[in-house]
């Protein structure tokens, strides 16, 4: 098992079969990594949402509505006034972020859930770090859950914040200790 492969590097894999008659012909392949890696690390698993594939995150099909990827140039001009960020954390109009409208037609209890790729964890402890912008009268709650997939599925509430936190980006650092392969869910 190779655990130190890194995006966006390429690797040459060589396989030589051995039988009772000796070594067979060697085969060689080059593997190109272009998707998010399976082992989170501070340097290799950073997502800025600039990629249309949103770093391998997916919309949960069982929720009530979806997160949308937008920037200052593509945001809905009809979104509720005095809500949401004017730009992403970089402060440039081209920078993308994930957004949900919590005002009407949303109702209490509605959920929009964004699910990370499955991370094949080998360490016991990680720190999930992200920026959030919670601005508006009807902001609701932002939650981070960790779904462990080790001998069944277990969802653990890792972090939560509710209410208007002002028209500013803030950073959260959340320690998690998954019991095996895991996914993160934001809702």
C-alpha positions as CSV (number, residue, x, y, z in Angstrom):
1,X,0.0,0.0,0.0
2,X,1.4,3.4,-1.1
3,X,0.4,6.2,1.2
4,X,2.6,9.1,0.1
5,X,1.4,9.6,-3.5
6,X,0.7,13.3,-4.2
7,X,-1.4,15.3,-6.6
8,X,-0.6,16.5,-9.3
9,X,2.5,14.3,-9.7
10,X,2.8,11.3,-12.1
11,X,4.2,7.9,-11.2
12,X,5.5,5.0,-13.2
13,X,4.3,1.6,-12.1
14,X,6.3,-1.5,-13.1
15,X,4.9,-5.0,-12.6
16,X,6.8,-8.2,-13.2
17,X,5.0,-11.5,-12.7
18,X,6.9,-14.3,-11.0
19,X,5.8,-17.9,-11.4
20,X,7.4,-21.3,-10.8
21,X,9.1,-20.9,-14.2
22,X,10.8,-17.5,-13.2
23,X,10.1,-13.9,-14.1
24,X,7.7,-13.0,-16.8
25,X,7.7,-9.9,-19.0
26,X,7.6,-6.6,-17.2
27,X,4.7,-4.2,-17.8
28,X,5.1,-0.4,-17.2
29,X,2.3,2.2,-16.8
30,X,2.4,5.9,-15.9
31,X,-0.3,7.0,-13.6
32,X,-1.4,10.7,-13.6
33,X,-3.2,12.0,-10.5
34,X,-5.7,14.8,-11.3
35,X,-8.4,14.3,-8.7
36,X,-8.3,15.0,-5.0
37,X,-6.1,12.6,-3.1
38,X,-7.5,10.1,-0.7
39,X,-5.2,11.0,2.2
40,X,-5.9,14.5,3.6
41,X,-2.9,16.7,4.3
42,X,-2.5,20.5,4.8
43,X,-0.5,20.9,1.7
44,X,-2.3,18.6,-0.8
45,X,-5.9,18.8,0.0
46,X,-6.8,22.5,-0.1
47,X,-9.9,23.4,-2.0
48,X,-10.6,27.0,-3.2
49,X,-13.7,26.0,-5.3
50,X,-12.1,27.4,-8.4
51,X,-12.5,24.0,-10.1
52,X,-16.0,23.4,-11.5
53,X,-15.8,19.9,-10.0
54,X,-15.6,21.6,-6.5
55,X,-12.8,19.3,-5.4
56,X,-14.8,16.1,-5.6
57,X,-17.5,17.4,-3.3
58,X,-21.1,16.4,-4.2
59,X,-24.6,17.5,-3.4
60,X,-26.5,15.2,-1.1
61,X,-29.5,13.9,-3.0
62,X,-31.6,13.5,0.2
63,X,-31.5,17.2,1.3
64,X,-34.1,19.9,0.5
65,X,-32.0,22.3,-1.7
66,X,-28.4,22.7,-3.0
67,X,-25.3,24.7,-2.4
68,X,-24.3,26.8,-5.4
69,X,-20.8,27.6,-6.7
70,X,-20.6,31.3,-7.4
71,X,-18.4,34.4,-7.4
72,X,-19.1,38.1,-7.3
73,X,-19.6,38.1,-11.1
74,X,-22.0,35.1,-11.2
75,X,-24.0,35.6,-8.0
76,X,-27.8,36.0,-8.3
77,X,-28.6,39.7,-8.4
78,X,-32.0,38.8,-6.9
79,X,-30.6,37.2,-3.8
80,X,-31.8,38.6,-0.5
81,X,-30.3,42.1,0.3
82,X,-27.8,42.3,3.2
83,X,-26.9,38.6,3.0
84,X,-24.0,36.5,1.8
85,X,-20.4,37.5,1.0
86,X,-19.6,40.2,-1.6
87,X,-16.5,38.1,-2.7
88,X,-14.7,35.0,-1.8
89,X,-11.9,35.0,0.9
90,X,-9.4,36.4,-1.6
91,X,-11.5,39.6,-2.1
92,X,-11.4,39.4,-5.9
93,X,-14.6,39.3,-7.9
94,X,-13.3,36.2,-9.8
95,X,-12.8,34.0,-6.7
96,X,-15.4,31.3,-6.2
97,X,-17.2,30.1,-3.0
98,X,-20.1,27.9,-2.1
99,X,-23.4,29.6,-1.2
100,X,-26.8,28.9,0.2
101,X,-29.7,31.3,0.4
102,X,-31.3,30.9,3.9
103,X,-34.1,33.4,3.4
104,X,-37.4,32.7,1.6
105,X,-38.3,30.3,0.1
106,X,-36.3,28.4,2.7
107,X,-38.2,27.2,5.8
108,X,-37.1,26.1,9.2
109,X,-35.6,22.6,9.0
110,X,-34.6,22.8,5.4
111,X,-31.1,21.4,4.7
112,X,-28.5,21.8,2.0
113,X,-25.8,19.2,2.4
114,X,-22.4,19.2,0.6
115,X,-20.5,15.9,0.9
116,X,-16.7,15.4,0.6
117,X,-15.0,12.6,-1.3
118,X,-14.2,9.5,0.8
119,X,-10.9,9.9,2.5
120,X,-9.0,6.6,3.2
121,X,-7.5,7.8,6.5
122,X,-4.5,6.2,8.1
123,X,-4.0,8.6,10.9
124,X,-6.2,9.0,14.0
125,X,-6.4,12.7,14.2
126,X,-6.9,15.5,11.6
127,X,-7.6,19.2,11.7
128,X,-10.3,20.4,9.2
129,X,-9.8,24.1,8.5
130,X,-12.3,26.2,6.5
131,X,-13.5,29.8,6.0
132,X,-17.2,30.6,6.5
133,X,-19.3,33.7,6.0
134,X,-22.6,33.8,7.9
135,X,-24.2,37.2,7.2
136,X,-28.0,37.8,7.2
137,X,-31.0,38.0,9.4
138,X,-32.2,34.4,8.7
139,X,-28.8,32.7,8.6
140,X,-29.7,29.5,10.4
141,X,-26.9,27.1,11.3
142,X,-23.8,25.8,9.7
143,X,-22.8,22.3,10.7
144,X,-19.8,20.0,10.0
145,X,-20.5,16.2,10.3
146,X,-18.0,13.4,9.9
147,X,-19.3,10.2,8.4
148,X,-17.0,7.3,9.4
149,X,-17.2,4.2,7.2
150,X,-15.5,1.6,9.3
151,X,-17.7,-1.4,10.2
152,X,-20.9,0.4,9.2
153,X,-21.7,4.1,8.8
154,X,-21.6,6.5,11.8
155,X,-22.3,10.2,11.5
156,X,-20.6,12.4,14.2
157,X,-21.4,16.0,14.8
158,X,-18.0,17.8,14.7
159,X,-18.8,21.5,14.7
160,X,-21.7,23.9,14.6
161,X,-22.4,27.7,14.5
162,X,-25.7,29.6,14.4
163,X,-26.9,33.0,13.6
164,X,-25.5,36.2,12.0
165,X,-21.7,36.5,12.4
166,X,-21.3,39.7,10.4
167,X,-20.3,40.6,6.8
168,X,-16.8,39.1,7.2
169,X,-15.0,35.8,6.4
170,X,-13.9,33.9,9.5
171,X,-11.8,30.7,9.9
172,X,-12.7,27.6,11.8
173,X,-10.3,24.8,12.9
174,X,-12.1,21.6,13.8
175,X,-10.2,18.6,15.2
176,X,-11.6,15.2,14.1
177,X,-10.6,11.7,14.9
178,X,-12.2,9.3,12.4
179,X,-12.2,5.6,13.1
180,X,-11.4,4.7,9.5
181,X,-12.3,5.9,6.0
182,X,-14.4,9.1,6.3
183,X,-16.4,11.8,4.6
184,X,-17.1,15.3,5.7
185,X,-20.6,16.9,5.3
186,X,-21.4,20.6,5.5
187,X,-25.0,21.6,6.0
